[in-house]
Amino acid sequence: MTAMFDQELREQLAQARQDLAAARAAGDADGVQAYEGRVASLLRLAAQHGIDLPHSPDEEEHNE
């Protein structure tokens, strides 16, 4: 996989985590659910392409 794809995934994951934290802080339950799904989706995509991204097990459990 290209380094550019790897970097883009990492940037998108970092942004999704920031958005998730903001949604949690704002008490936005719908936003939390959406961003948990986004994080899980990005982690699945990375795994499908052999990219190992550090994450907690609970980040894998959410679906979009």
C-alpha positions as CSV (number, residue, x, y, z in Angstrom):
1,M,0.0,0.0,0.0
2,T,1.2,3.4,-0.7
3,A,2.6,5.7,2.0
4,M,0.0,8.3,0.9
5,F,-2.9,6.0,1.6
6,D,-1.4,5.0,5.0
7,Q,-1.0,8.7,5.9
8,E,-4.5,9.6,4.8
9,L,-6.0,6.8,6.9
10,R,-4.1,8.0,9.9
11,E,-5.2,11.6,9.4
12,Q,-8.8,10.6,9.0
13,L,-8.7,8.4,12.1
14,A,-7.2,11.2,14.2
15,Q,-9.9,13.6,13.0
16,A,-12.6,11.1,13.7
17,R,-11.3,10.6,17.2
18,Q,-11.2,14.3,17.8
19,D,-14.8,14.6,16.5
20,L,-15.8,11.8,18.7
21,A,-14.3,13.4,21.8
22,A,-16.0,16.7,20.9
23,A,-19.4,14.9,20.5
24,R,-18.9,13.2,23.9
25,A,-18.0,16.5,25.5
26,A,-21.1,18.2,24.0
27,G,-23.4,15.3,25.1
28,D,-24.3,14.7,21.5
29,A,-25.4,11.0,21.6
30,D,-26.1,10.9,17.8
31,G,-22.7,12.4,17.1
32,V,-21.0,9.9,19.4
33,Q,-22.7,7.0,17.7
34,A,-21.8,8.3,14.2
35,Y,-18.1,8.9,15.1
36,E,-17.7,5.6,16.9
37,G,-18.9,4.0,13.6
38,R,-16.5,6.1,11.6
39,V,-13.6,5.1,13.8
40,A,-14.5,1.4,13.6
41,S,-14.9,1.7,9.8
42,L,-11.5,3.3,9.3
43,L,-9.9,0.6,11.5
44,R,-11.5,-2.1,9.4
45,L,-10.3,-0.4,6.2
46,A,-6.8,-0.2,7.5
47,A,-6.8,-3.9,8.6
48,Q,-8.1,-4.9,5.1
49,H,-5.1,-3.2,3.6
50,G,-2.5,-4.5,6.1
51,I,-2.1,-1.2,7.9
52,D,-1.6,-1.6,11.7
53,L,-3.1,1.4,13.5
54,P,-2.9,1.6,17.3
55,H,-6.4,1.3,18.8
56,S,-8.3,0.0,21.8
57,P,-10.5,-3.1,21.4
58,D,-13.7,-1.2,22.0
59,E,-13.0,1.0,19.0
60,E,-13.5,-2.1,16.8
61,E,-16.9,-3.0,18.2
62,H,-19.0,-0.1,16.8
63,N,-20.8,-0.2,13.5
64,E,-21.8,2.6,11.2
